[in-house]
Amino acid sequence: MKKIYLLLVAALTLGITGGCGGTKEDTPETALNDIQLALANQDRQLIESRVDVDKFLDNLYSDVTVQIADNVKELHNRYPDDPYFWNSPDFIRKYNEEKRSFYMSFVNASVNAYFDPKVKPDTFVNLFAIQCAKEFKNICAAMETKISPAKIQDNHATIDFELIGDSTPYGQFVGNNLTFRFGFDKDKEGRWHLVNIENLNELIFPIVDRAELVWPDIH
């Protein structure tokens, strides 16, 4: 279950109010600003105009699986009591693929609960999802961000997005060494869209460290 939280933290770090400012010409910064506004206002339609959410999360699941599998030996050395890290890279890849539908049902339910406050806690999945949405809001309220200017090459761009936690427990969970490099692509109409997180190899250890600290008994 920690894997679900890891995905959510990685995928939803954009939910901070305050934007980059808009211009008449569409830019990666404008796209990021729209995503921030969409998350701040829980506007599913706006975020879908800038991110294919289902595709983004599904690809993120695959990318996180690769990083965990490639680094499982070191993760086992760090957390020898976590049975998930007792396995081989091939087992991790196979197991996560077999469990994709199960895990993604929780991830998607959590996203739906965030954008739709009317979701009722009438099932275990919805109860879990509503709690995740609340926790996400708490984390967002406990941090600030630093956003770098976009680096653009042809129809692809990256923006570095640094998270800085405050002195509260949620802020301490965030810390001050998480920088996400978000990748954006420009479509044929000249609009930019968020497509991936490009530096998961740098994030896998600090994010797993946080998951193990907060949820040590949830595997």
C-alpha positions, -999 to 999 in steps of 0.1 A, spaced: 0 0 0 30 23 5 34 21 -33 0 38 -37 10 67 -15 43 70 -32 25 73 -66 1 99 -52 28 121 -37 48 120 -69 18 126 -92 0 153 -71 28 176 -60 15 202 -84 -14 211 -61 0 243 -48 -17 276 -51 1 304 -68 12 302 -104 37 312 -129 16 339 -146 -1 335 -179 7 350 -213 -12 352 -246 12 328 -262 9 293 -246 40 283 -227 50 254 -204 47 278 -175 11 286 -185 3 249 -186 18 245 -151 -2 274 -139 -34 259 -152 -26 226 -135 -20 244 -102 -52 264 -105 -71 232 -114 -58 214 -84 -63 244 -61 -99 247 -73 -106 210 -77 -114 216 -114 -112 183 -132 -121 198 -166 -92 223 -164 -66 197 -154 -78 173 -181 -71 201 -206 -34 200 -196 -29 164 -185 -42 131 -198 -46 121 -161 -53 84 -167 -24 80 -191 -1 101 -168 -8 79 -138 -6 47 -157 28 56 -171 39 68 -137 30 34 -122 52 17 -149 81 42 -143 80 38 -105 80 0 -109 111 2 -131 129 24 -105 120 1 -76 130 -30 -95 163 -14 -106 171 -3 -71 155 -31 -50 189 -43 -37 197 -9 -22 162 -5 -9 165 -39 8 198 -27 24 180 4 37 149 -14 49 157 -51 55 125 -56 75 102 -47 45 93 -80 28 85 -62 -4 122 -55 -9 132 -91 -3 124 -99 -39 144 -99 -72 140 -72 -98 122 -96 -121 97 -105 -93 90 -68 -86 82 -62 -123 60 -92 -126 42 -87 -93 35 -50 -99 22 -58 -134 -1 -85 -120 -13 -60 -93 -16 -30 -116 -54 -30 -117 -57 -34 -79 -33 -6 -71 -45 17 -98 -81 14 -85 -69 30 -53 -49 57 -71 -78 66 -94 -103 65 -66 -81 89 -46 -79 113 -76 -117 111 -81 -123 118 -44 -100 149 -46 -119 164 -75 -153 153 -63 -159 162 -26 -193 145 -29 -178 110 -30 -193 90 -1 -173 67 22 -196 38 13 -168 14 4 -134 6 17 -118 20 -15 -138 53 -12 -130 56 25 -93 52 17 -95 76 -13 -112 103 8 -85 101 34 -58 103 7 -75 134 -6 -75 150 28 -39 141 34 -29 156 1 -45 189 10 -27 189 44 6 183 27 0 210 2 -8 235 29 25 227 46 49 236 18 61 262 -5 76 258 -40 103 272 -62 98 269 -99 125 272 -124 122 288 -159 112 262 -185 140 247 -206 126 242 -241 139 222 -269 117 220 -300 83 206 -288 95 194 -254 102 213 -222 111 207 -186 104 227 -155 121 220 -121 96 221 -93 112 222 -58 91 215 -27 100 231 6 83 219 38 74 241 68 80 232 105 47 213 109 47 175 108 34 175 73 61 200 63 87 178 79 74 149 58 80 170 27 114 182 38 135 204 16 152 182 -9 125 171 -33 127 186 -68 105 172 -95 115 177 -131 82 178 -150 82 171 -188 58 189 -211 51 183 -248 35 208 -273 7 196 -294 -1 206 -330 -22 235 -318 7 249 -299 -7 240 -264 16 225 -238 7 194 -218 23 177 -188 34 142 -198 58 128 -172 82 131 -143 117 129 -158 139 125 -127 123 96 -109 157 80 -106 167 109 -83 134 108 -63 129 71 -57 150 69 -25 138 101 -8 102 93 -15 105 57 -3 123 70 28 93 92 36 68 63 30 88 40 53 90 67 79 53 74 80 39 40 71 65 15 84 41 -14 88 22 -10 55 37 -31 27 
